Amino acid sequence: MSPRGPGTDGPSRLARVRHSLSAWKPRIVKSLLALVAALALAAEIIEPLGNLLKEQSFLGGSFAALIALILFDAISDSESRQEADGVHVMATWHDLFRPMRETFEARHIRIDFSGFTMETLLTLLRPSLEKLADEEAHTQELTLRIIIAHLNLPMSLPGKLEPAPPSAGLPAGTLYFADSTENRERMRDAFTKPNWNELKRLLDRVRERNPRLTITCEVRESPQIPERKLYIFNQEKVFHQPYGIKDRTISWREDDVRILDTEGFGHRYGKARVVGWDMRSTSRETQEIAEHHMEWHRNLWEKLEYIKPRNPVIAEPRWVPPEVRGAR
């Protein structure tokens, strides 16, 4: 079942109003400037009109101040928009549904991802893949390149939390962090493997409905512990969602385990939960930030082509079409 939340149905009413006002402001300014120019020209040509306008102080005083104020506001607003051009600031990861839908409007779809268990990626992909599986599409190619954390080796985050012994001489309540085999097992069996199986099932449905669609999907396991979720849509938009940390207790195999978890970066850390950059921005700085993140993913992806875990979590990391799979 796909989650629903703020942002899944597009911008809010207030955002649409602000967008409309921003679009109309330049037109209003141009119209006022054209009116002033026309009146000034008419005042020079038609003497009675010129005398009347001068008597009313129409071309000076408060009217001129009003025009100056509008021009200043328009210029300032234009500059601020230019500085933020191509930068996306989202209060919730649910806002990523919209750019994901837009990504699937292309004929050649490519999605690159890096994270722990692809849980959020699968949630974002599901509605678009289900739509693609329910109708014939103009899409010609779908490429998914997914990097996930390797969970068969010790790691301290996520990891186990244990009280420091009194003999350690540390303040009361101090915790030690260490590897948790229980939590790594939970992440593997409850998230990574089911997510991969569900993604393959969705791709099977897409292939059945659109047999001419070229689908490439591969998962590579990284020894790096992810500090953020990274989404790259069609090599144009990059979205960065950092992980936080949280002290909590989980239940697994009928046991309670206290862990330091990689919690999603939430509202209490600030107003922005996801930040993005667009390669189509007119700002070179914004483009360079997007390029920086894409290069980071590309470099890691290429290294993981020949750097493999001895004991992978996902034994078959490439999606294979059902007809090829059945011919084995």
Backbone torsions as a table, in degrees:
resi	resn	phi	psi	omega
1	MET	NA	131.9	-178.3
2	SER	-80.8	134.8	178.7
3	PRO	-71.6	151.0	176.0
4	ARG	-121.4	146.3	-179.6
5	GLY	-172.6	179.4	-179.7
6	PRO	-57.1	133.9	175.9
7	GLY	99.7	-12.7	-177.3
8	THR	-74.6	-22.1	-178.8
9	ASP	-105.0	24.2	176.6
10	GLY	94.7	-172.9	-175.3
11	PRO	-67.2	153.6	178.8
12	SER	-70.2	168.7	179.2
13	ARG	-62.1	-40.3	179.3
14	LEU	-63.3	-40.2	179.7
15	ALA	-64.7	-38.3	179.0
16	ARG	-66.9	-38.1	178.0
17	VAL	-63.8	-44.4	179.3
18	ARG	-61.5	-40.5	179.3
19	HIS	-63.3	-41.7	179.6
20	SER	-63.6	-43.0	179.2
21	LEU	-63.6	-40.5	179.1
22	SER	-64.1	-35.6	179.8
23	ALA	-72.0	-34.3	-176.9
24	TRP	-82.7	-24.3	-175.1
25	LYS	-57.1	-48.7	179.2
26	PRO	-59.2	-35.7	179.5
27	ARG	-66.3	-39.9	179.0
28	ILE	-64.8	-43.1	179.9
29	VAL	-62.3	-45.1	179.3
30	LYS	-61.6	-39.9	179.8
31	SER	-64.9	-42.8	178.9
32	LEU	-65.2	-41.5	178.1
33	LEU	-64.0	-40.4	177.7
34	ALA	-63.5	-39.1	178.9
35	LEU	-64.3	-45.0	179.3
36	VAL	-62.4	-43.1	179.8
37	ALA	-63.0	-41.9	179.9
38	ALA	-65.1	-43.1	179.2
39	LEU	-65.3	-40.7	179.9
40	ALA	-63.5	-40.8	178.7
41	LEU	-67.5	-42.3	179.4
42	ALA	-65.1	-34.8	-179.6
43	ALA	-65.3	-31.0	179.1
44	GLU	-76.2	-31.0	-175.4
45	ILE	-89.0	-43.4	-175.6
46	ILE	-103.4	106.9	-173.4
47	GLU	-61.9	-45.3	-179.9
48	PRO	-60.2	-40.0	179.4
49	LEU	-65.3	-40.4	179.1
50	GLY	-62.2	-43.8	179.1
51	ASN	-63.6	-40.4	-179.3
52	LEU	-63.5	-44.9	-178.9
53	LEU	-66.0	-37.2	178.9
54	LYS	-67.2	-37.8	177.8
55	GLU	-64.1	-35.0	-178.4
56	GLN	-86.3	-2.5	-176.3
57	SER	55.6	35.9	-173.6
58	PHE	-70.9	-32.5	-178.1
59	LEU	-95.4	10.4	-179.6
60	GLY	-145.4	-169.4	175.7
61	GLY	60.6	-130.5	-173.4
62	SER	-65.7	-33.8	-179.3
63	PHE	-66.0	-43.9	178.2
64	ALA	-62.9	-39.1	178.6
65	ALA	-63.5	-38.7	178.6
66	LEU	-63.6	-44.2	178.7
67	ILE	-62.1	-43.1	179.5
68	ALA	-61.7	-40.3	-179.9
69	LEU	-64.6	-43.2	179.7
70	ILE	-64.0	-42.6	179.9
71	LEU	-63.7	-43.3	179.6
72	PHE	-61.5	-43.4	-179.7
73	ASP	-65.2	-41.6	-179.1
74	ALA	-65.2	-42.7	-179.4
75	ILE	-66.1	-43.9	-179.6
76	SER	-62.2	-43.3	-179.0
77	ASP	-66.1	-38.8	179.3
78	SER	-64.1	-41.0	179.8
79	GLU	-65.5	-41.5	-179.0
80	SER	-66.6	-35.5	178.3
81	ARG	-68.6	-36.3	-179.5
82	GLN	-66.5	-39.6	179.3
83	GLU	-63.1	-34.4	-177.6
84	ALA	-97.6	7.6	-176.8
85	ASP	-62.1	124.2	178.3
86	GLY	83.6	5.4	177.4
87	VAL	-103.0	129.0	-179.0
88	HIS	-113.0	126.1	177.6
89	VAL	-121.0	118.8	-173.7
90	MET	-120.2	137.1	-178.7
91	ALA	-84.0	-15.4	-179.7
92	THR	-149.7	148.4	180.0
93	TRP	-66.9	-16.3	176.8
94	HIS	-61.4	-24.4	178.9
95	ASP	-65.6	-12.8	178.7
96	LEU	-76.0	-12.9	177.2
97	PHE	-59.3	-40.0	-177.1
98	ARG	-65.2	-52.8	177.0
99	PRO	-63.0	-27.6	175.9
100	MET	-65.8	-43.9	177.4
101	ARG	-61.3	-41.8	179.9
102	GLU	-64.1	-34.7	178.8
103	THR	-61.6	-37.4	-178.1
104	PHE	-78.3	1.3	175.1
105	GLU	-83.5	-13.2	-178.9
106	ALA	-79.7	158.1	176.3
107	ARG	-75.8	-33.5	177.9
108	HIS	-115.8	109.7	-176.3
109	ILE	-103.9	130.1	176.0
110	ARG	-137.1	127.7	179.7
111	ILE	-128.6	123.1	175.4
112	ASP	-109.9	142.1	-175.8
113	PHE	-145.6	148.7	170.9
114	SER	-140.0	132.9	-179.7
115	GLY	-177.8	-165.1	-176.5
116	PHE	-82.3	-63.1	-170.6
117	THR	-128.0	9.2	-177.3
118	MET	59.2	20.9	-178.6
119	GLU	-62.7	-50.4	-179.2
120	THR	-68.9	-39.2	178.4
121	LEU	-58.2	-46.1	179.8
122	LEU	-61.2	-41.3	178.7
123	THR	-61.2	-40.9	179.0
124	LEU	-71.6	-34.9	-177.6
125	LEU	-74.8	-33.5	-168.8
126	ARG	-52.5	-51.2	-177.9
127	PRO	-60.2	-41.1	-178.8
128	SER	-70.3	-38.6	178.0
129	LEU	-69.3	-38.3	177.3
130	GLU	-63.9	-39.7	176.7
131	LYS	-64.0	-41.1	179.0
132	LEU	-66.3	-29.1	179.8
133	ALA	-81.8	-17.3	-176.6
134	ASP	-95.9	-8.4	-177.6
135	GLU	-149.8	155.5	175.2
136	GLU	-72.7	132.3	-173.6
137	ALA	-117.3	160.0	176.7
138	HIS	-83.6	-4.1	-179.1
139	THR	-61.5	135.2	-179.3
140	GLN	-103.7	-29.2	-175.4
141	GLU	-148.3	138.8	177.3
142	LEU	-131.1	121.1	-178.2
143	THR	-125.0	126.5	177.5
144	LEU	-122.6	122.6	178.2
145	ARG	-121.6	108.1	-168.7
146	ILE	-117.6	124.8	175.5
147	ILE	-109.8	127.2	179.7
148	ILE	-126.6	167.4	179.2
149	ALA	-76.7	139.2	173.8
150	HIS	-80.3	125.1	-171.1
151	LEU	-113.2	17.2	178.9
152	ASN	-105.3	10.3	174.9
153	LEU	-125.1	153.6	-179.5
154	PRO	-56.7	144.6	174.6
155	MET	-150.3	151.2	-178.7
156	SER	-95.6	-12.3	178.3
157	LEU	-144.1	114.7	-7.0
158	PRO	-64.1	149.4	-178.6
159	GLY	-156.9	-179.6	-177.2
160	LYS	-84.9	147.4	174.6
161	LEU	-115.1	131.2	179.0
162	GLU	-133.9	142.9	178.2
163	PRO	-62.7	134.8	175.5
164	ALA	-69.5	137.6	-178.4
165	PRO	-68.0	151.1	178.4
166	PRO	-55.3	-31.1	-178.7
167	SER	-65.9	-14.9	-178.9
168	ALA	-73.2	-16.9	178.9
169	GLY	71.5	22.4	-179.9
170	LEU	-96.4	161.7	178.6
171	PRO	-57.5	148.5	179.4
172	ALA	-58.1	139.3	179.9
173	GLY	89.6	-2.8	178.7
174	THR	-67.5	139.2	-178.4
175	LEU	-115.8	146.0	170.7
176	TYR	-96.7	140.9	173.2
177	PHE	-106.6	146.2	-177.6
178	ALA	-157.4	174.3	178.5
179	ASP	-66.6	146.6	176.7
180	SER	-124.9	105.1	177.9
181	THR	-64.2	-32.5	-179.4
182	GLU	-65.6	-44.2	-177.4
183	ASN	-71.2	-36.6	177.5
184	ARG	-64.9	-38.1	175.9
185	GLU	-63.4	-43.1	178.1
186	ARG	-60.3	-44.8	-179.5
187	MET	-64.5	-39.7	179.1
188	ARG	-66.2	-51.7	-170.2
189	ASP	-83.1	-27.6	-177.5
190	ALA	-98.1	-15.4	-175.9
191	PHE	-129.1	-67.7	-171.3
192	THR	-57.1	-54.4	-176.7
193	LYS	-65.9	-47.5	177.0
194	PRO	-61.6	-37.2	178.8
195	ASN	-63.4	-43.4	179.1
196	TRP	-64.7	-41.5	178.3
197	ASN	-64.6	-39.5	179.0
198	GLU	-67.4	-40.4	178.6
199	LEU	-63.7	-42.6	178.1
200	LYS	-63.0	-38.4	178.5
201	ARG	-63.2	-42.1	178.6
202	LEU	-64.6	-40.7	178.7
203	LEU	-66.8	-33.8	174.9
204	ASP	-60.0	-43.6	179.4
205	ARG	-64.8	-40.7	178.7
206	VAL	-62.6	-44.3	-179.0
207	ARG	-64.2	-39.7	-179.8
208	GLU	-61.9	-39.9	-179.2
209	ARG	-79.4	-33.6	-176.4
210	ASN	-127.6	74.8	-174.2
211	PRO	-64.3	-20.6	-179.5
212	ARG	-86.6	-7.6	179.8
213	LEU	-74.2	126.9	177.2
214	THR	-83.9	119.4	-177.8
215	ILE	-118.3	127.2	174.9
216	THR	-127.4	122.9	-179.2
217	CYS	-143.0	127.1	-179.7
218	GLU	-143.6	145.6	176.2
219	VAL	-116.0	132.8	176.4
220	ARG	-123.9	135.3	-177.6
221	GLU	-93.9	132.5	-175.5
222	SER	-110.9	142.2	175.2
223	PRO	-75.0	-13.3	179.1
224	GLN	-72.8	141.8	173.1
225	ILE	-86.4	115.9	-175.9
226	PRO	-62.1	134.7	173.9
227	GLU	-98.1	-8.2	-177.8
228	ARG	-159.8	162.5	168.3
229	LYS	-94.8	134.3	-179.2
230	LEU	-123.4	125.0	178.5
231	TYR	-117.8	132.9	175.6
232	ILE	-125.9	118.0	-176.7
233	PHE	-105.8	114.2	175.4
234	ASN	53.8	31.4	179.5
235	GLN	53.8	28.2	179.2
236	GLU	-122.5	-45.1	-176.8
237	LYS	-117.8	135.7	179.3
238	VAL	-120.4	133.8	179.5
239	PHE	-127.3	135.2	-173.8
240	HIS	-119.7	120.0	-179.9
241	GLN	-125.6	98.6	-175.5
242	PRO	-71.2	152.5	173.2
243	TYR	-87.6	145.8	167.9
244	GLY	-104.0	-168.6	174.6
245	ILE	-132.3	149.7	-177.0
246	LYS	-147.4	135.1	174.5
247	ASP	-85.1	114.2	179.9
248	ARG	-150.7	169.6	-179.6
249	THR	-113.6	131.9	178.9
250	ILE	-114.4	159.5	174.8
251	SER	-112.9	128.2	179.7
252	TRP	-150.6	128.8	-178.5
253	ARG	54.0	41.3	177.5
254	GLU	67.5	16.7	176.2
255	ASP	-119.8	148.6	174.0
256	ASP	-97.5	130.1	-178.2
257	VAL	-127.8	127.0	176.5
258	ARG	-87.4	124.2	-175.1
259	ILE	-131.1	161.4	167.1
260	LEU	-99.8	107.4	-170.0
261	ASP	-97.2	155.4	174.0
262	THR	-89.3	79.2	-177.3
263	GLU	-73.3	147.1	174.5
264	GLY	-59.2	143.7	-178.0
265	PHE	-69.2	111.9	-170.4
266	GLY	-102.9	-177.0	-175.2
267	HIS	-62.6	-31.1	-174.7
268	ARG	-68.3	-12.6	177.7
269	TYR	-88.7	-6.2	-178.2
270	GLY	148.9	174.9	-176.9
271	LYS	-74.4	-27.1	-177.2
272	ALA	-98.2	129.5	176.4
273	ARG	-107.0	-31.2	177.4
274	VAL	-130.9	136.0	177.9
275	VAL	-123.8	138.4	-178.3
276	GLY	-134.8	161.3	179.1
277	TRP	-137.2	142.3	-173.6
278	ASP	-114.1	127.5	178.1
279	MET	-65.7	-19.1	-179.9
280	ARG	-85.5	4.7	178.9
281	SER	-63.5	149.5	174.4
282	THR	-80.9	-8.7	179.0
283	SER	-88.5	121.5	179.6
284	ARG	-64.2	-36.2	179.1
285	GLU	-61.5	-41.9	178.6
286	THR	-63.8	-42.1	177.9
287	GLN	-60.7	-41.1	-178.2
288	GLU	-67.4	-34.6	176.5
289	ILE	-65.9	-44.2	177.4
290	ALA	-60.6	-44.8	178.9
291	GLU	-61.6	-38.7	179.6
292	HIS	-58.5	-47.4	-179.0
293	HIS	-69.4	-38.0	178.4
294	MET	-66.4	-37.9	178.6
295	GLU	-67.3	-37.4	177.2
296	TRP	-59.6	-46.5	-179.6
297	HIS	-67.0	-42.2	-178.6
298	ARG	-62.0	-43.7	-179.4
299	ASN	-61.8	-46.6	-179.9
300	LEU	-65.6	-41.7	-179.9
301	TRP	-59.5	-43.4	-179.1
302	GLU	-68.4	-37.4	178.5
303	LYS	-65.5	-37.9	-178.5
304	LEU	-74.8	-1.9	174.2
305	GLU	-67.4	-35.9	-177.9
306	TYR	-122.0	1.4	173.8
307	ILE	-108.3	108.4	-172.3
308	LYS	-123.1	152.6	175.1
309	PRO	-74.9	145.0	177.8
310	ARG	-64.8	-35.8	-178.1
311	ASN	-128.2	83.3	-174.6
312	PRO	-67.8	150.7	174.5
313	VAL	-71.3	-42.5	179.5
314	ILE	-104.5	111.3	-174.6
315	ALA	-69.3	-38.4	179.5
316	GLU	-118.1	93.1	-170.2
317	PRO	-82.8	-1.1	179.2
318	ARG	-112.5	137.5	174.1
319	TRP	-74.5	134.4	179.9
320	VAL	-120.2	133.8	179.4
321	PRO	-56.1	145.3	-177.0
322	PRO	-55.5	-39.1	-177.6
323	GLU	-68.0	-34.2	177.1
324	VAL	-73.6	-40.5	179.9
325	ARG	-61.1	-41.1	-177.4
326	GLY	-74.1	-17.4	-178.7
327	ALA	-85.0	-5.9	-178.2
328	ARG	-68.7	NA	NA
